[in-house]
């Protein structure tokens, strides 16, 4: 009988898919310290323990991860506001 081992790390894309967020939000969560990232060569990998911890955490005031605002700010694309 073969036992499959659960992965210890996931890629940025896999993490984004698992959490239902975009890649830039994953990078923001890494920067805020809400997700633990490791570098192996050129790859950035996220620990499944930190992903699970984030997903199971009580909702803080604001977006996932608490303090950081992960929403995109409106861009004016060179136009002056009315």
PyMOL commands that set and color helices and strands:
alter all, ss='L'
color gray80, all
select helices_A, chain A and resi 12-19+23-32+48-56
alter helices_A, ss='H'
color red, helices_A
select strands_A, chain A and resi 9-11+37-40+43-47
alter strands_A, ss='S'
color yellow, strands_A
deselect
rebuild
show_as cartoon
